[in-house]
Amino acid sequence: MTQVTFAQRVLLQVYLFETESCCDILTVDSSTGGTVYSGTDGPDGVEASALSWSSDRSNVRGGFKVCFT
């Protein structure tokens, strides 16, 4: 698992989100229960203090590009 923690809450902007829906998971704020995103449903417009990513690496999709402000 890979995790990124921000110094303050940020607003996420999704430009691309295409992951394997069963097994490649982006979680927003996992330390507080978190919200899980996969498939083509990305966290566009969501505020976050942390992101974590896990993958089973079995199938390759387009990936994701998530930026923040």
Sequence and secondary structure as in RCSB ss.txt:
>XXXX:A:sequence
MTQVTFAQRVLLQVYLFETESCCDILTVDSSTGGTVYSGTDGPDGVEASALSWSSDRSNVRGGFKVCFT
>XXXX:A:secstr
 EEEEEEEEEEEEEEEEE  TTT EEEESGGGT EEE TT   TT EEEEEEEE   SS   EEEEEE 
